[in-house]
C-alpha cells in the first residue's frame, strides 16, 4: 500500500534562492511517514503510552530537482522491508508525478532505555498487511 500525503511549499520552506531548503524534505518525509503509519492503523500515541516508539536509525536521500514556493507536492510512502524490530520505508516527494526527492529510511522500534525491541504482534500484523 502506498500512502499519500499532500502538501504545499510555503515561503518558510525555502532558502535564499527560493527553492525548498534541503533539510525540509526530511520534514516532509516525516509527515508522510506519520500519516502512513496512521493509515495502517498504528496509533503512535498508544505505542508511546506502552513505552514504544519508532526512531530513524539511518537514511539515504536523493535530491532529483528543486521544488519551489507554491508547488503542490505529494509524499508517497510504502514499507519496502519488514524485520523483527525494524522496517524500511521508501518515500518519494513528487510534483505532478515527477520525483523531486526520494529517500529510504530504516526505522527501529525502541523500548525502554532506547533499546531496539521486536514489534508487538498486533503492530507487526498491521505493518505486514500494508506491504505491497
Secondary structure as UniProt FT lines:
FT   STRAND          3..8
FT   HELIX           11..13
FT   TURN            16..17
FT   STRAND          19..20
FT   TURN            22..23
FT   HELIX           24..39
FT   TURN            40..41
FT   HELIX           44..49
FT   TURN            50..51
FT   STRAND          53..63
FT   TURN            69..70
FT   STRAND          72..82
FT   STRAND          86..95
FT   TURN            96..97
FT   STRAND          98..110
FT   HELIX           112..114
FT   HELIX           121..129
//
